[in-house]
Amino acid sequence: MIHKTPEGLIDRLIIHACSAVSSGLVLGSGGNISARLPGSNEYFITKSGTWLGELTRDSFAKMTVGDTGPFETRPSSEWKLHDRIYEARDDVNSVFHLHPQNTVLLSALGHKIRFFTLDDALYVKSVGVVPYYPNGSDELADESARQMTEHNCVVLSHHGSCTVGEDPEMAFRRASLLEQAARNTFQAMLLGDSKTKFPEGVELIHA
């Protein structure tokens, strides 16, 4: 879905932010989300200290890819994460950084997230893992952007997840499906299964 105006982009971000909170993908003031106007270097990111369940149009800072500040409006402390990904991926117009608990737990315990459903295999496809770095750091932003050149979903160790898409809908869909895959992996492990996963070599076709 292409949103050609700042208002349209921000409205979609607000809708999916509320869904992220209601789905338990983030709590309190955790997480940050952004969207870029297609074909431009302008993007909008949640401001510092905002709660994803209480966003309004005034909750976003207007940014330019590659601009290092100072900024008129203080963006999320993770703005570098978003900025470096937009620099690395021309095809990405939205970034969702959330804190899904099953995803973080499995990664912290050293377990690989397995795909069980067609949606997992089709939209998540692969998962990168970024070692722990302090939030807001250049190291976290740089390594996440590097991982995003190979994946659309990345786990930030002991921290959260980062997913991207051509629009907010896809970025949120991937965040939701990544957590679903992690939850299914955890449940399979409780049942004593450590091998089952989506069959390899199956042709995946968009509906």
NUGUVO-481758 format. One record per residue (C-alpha): residue in three letters; x, y, z. Coordinates in pm, whole numbers, plus 32768, in hexadecimal, padded with zeros to 4 digits. Layout:
BEGIN
ALAXYZ
...
# end
This chain:
BEGIN
MET800080008000
ILE809E81497F8E
HIS806E827B806A
LYS80D183B77FB3
THR809884BB80C4
PRO813884E7821B
GLU7FE184DF82BC
GLY7F8A83988211
LEU80D182F7827B
ILE80B3836B83E1
ASP7F4982F983FC
ARG7FAB819A838D
LEU80CB81948483
ILE7FDE81F0859D
ILE7EED80D9853F
HIS7FFE7FD1853B
ALA80A080578677
CYS7F57801F872F
SER7F487EBF86A1
ALA80AD7E7E8714
VAL80517EE38877
SER7F0D7E1C887E
SER7FC97CEC87F8
GLY80CB7D03890E
LEU81EA7D4E8822
VAL82537E7988F3
LEU820B7F0E8A49
GLY820D806F8AD4
SER82FC815E8A2B
GLY83C18044898A
GLY83EF80298813
ASN83F4812586FA
ILE836C812A8599
SER839F81F88461
ALA8336821F82F8
ARG83DA82C481CC
LEU8322837D80BB
PRO8355829E7F87
GLY845A83247E97
SER84E584227F8E
ASN85E0844280AA
GLU84D884C6819A
TYR845583E782AE
PHE838D840283EE
ILE83EF83568533
THR8351834C868A
LYS83D584588772
SER84A3840E88A7
GLY83D2839089CB
THR829683448908
TRP81B8821B895B
LEU814E81558827
GLY7FEF812788B0
GLU7FB6829D88D6
LEU803783308790
THR7FA9845E86DD
ARG8022851385A5
ASP80F085F1868B
SER81AD84C38713
PHE829A84B585E8
ALA83DC8569858D
LYS842185C08421
MET8578854583B6
THR865A853A8284
VAL872A84058238
GLY8897844C8285
ASP88568580835B
THR8911856684A6
GLY887486918555
PRO8849875A8623
PHE86D4872085F9
GLU85BA8815862E
THR84E886FE86C5
ARG858C85ED8796
PRO8559849B86E9
SER85638345878B
SER86B482EA881F
GLU86BE81D48718
TRP86AA82C485F0
LYS87FF82518572
LEU877980EE854F
HIS866881688464
ASP8746825E83AB
ARG88588161835C
ILE8759806482DE
TYR86BE816481F3
GLU881B81B58175
ALA886380458136
ARG87137FE5809C
ASP867280BF7F91
ASP854D7FCE7F83
VAL84F67FF980F4
ASN83F58102814E
SER83A2809782B1
VAL8460801783E1
PHE83C47F7F851A
HIS849A7F4B864F
LEU83CD7E8E8756
HIS840C7DB6888A
PRO83667C628849
GLN83AA7B888977
ASN83AF7A2C88D9
THR84987AA387C6
VAL85897B3D88BE
LEU85787A1389AD
LEU85C5790B88A6
SER86E879D4881F
ALA87757A10897C
LEU8769789989BF
GLY881D7850887A
HIS86F877AF87C1
LYS86B877EE8652
ILE8558785F85F8
ARG84B3775F8513
PHE83A5779D8410
PHE826F76C0841D
THR817477778341
LEU816577F281DB
ASP814D795C8252
ASP828B79338320
ALA834B78AB81F7
LEU82B779A58100
TYR82D77AEB81BF
VAL83E47AB682C7
LYS84BD79D081ED
SER85F779F282C0
VAL86627A89840A
GLY87A57B3D8455
VAL88337B5E85B5
VAL88EB7C918634
PRO89C97C698769
TYR89717D3B8897
TYR89D67EA88879
PRO89597FCD894C
ASN8815806388CE
GLY8848819787F8
SER89B2813D87AD
ASP8A618156865E
GLU8AC47FE8867F
LEU895B7F78869E
ALA88EE80508578
ASP8A0E7FEB8496
GLU89F67E7484D7
SER887B7E7784B4
ALA88947F298366
ARG899A7E2F82F3
GLN88B97D0C8354
MET87977DB282A1
THR884F7D988156
GLU88107C1F8173
HIS86D07C088240
ASN85867CBD8278
CYS85717C5083E3
VAL86847C7084E5
VAL86967C148654
LEU87507D0F872E
SER87E47C2C8839
HIS87597C60899A
HIS86977D898915
GLY858E7D608809
SER854A7D378698
CYS85677E118564
THR84967DD4842E
VAL84777E9282E8
GLY838D7EAC81C1
GLU83297F788094
ASP821A8011816E
PRO81A9800C82DE
GLU80BD7EEB8297
MET81D67E02822F
ALA82C47E708342
PHE81B87E288448
ARG81507CE283A0
ARG82B47C6483B0
ALA82D67CC7851E
SER81977C0B8570
LEU81FA7AD684AA
LEU83577AD1853F
GLU82C17AC3869B
GLN81C579BC862B
ALA82E378E585A9
ALA839E791286F2
ARG826878B487BA
ASN822D777F86E4
THR839A771C8707
PHE8382773A8881
GLN8242766C888C
ALA82DD756087AD
MET8405754D8898
LEU8319751B89C0
LEU828973F38902
GLY83E7736588D8
ASP840973C08766
SER8550745C86F1
LYS854A7410857D
THR83F9745C84DC
LYS83F6758B83F4
PHE835D760482B0
PRO83C5751B8193
GLU84F2759180CE
GLY84E975B17F55
VAL8378760A7F47
GLU8327771B7E4A
LEU829178487EFD
ILE819579117E33
HIS80E97A4F7EA7
ALA7F6F7A297EB1
# end
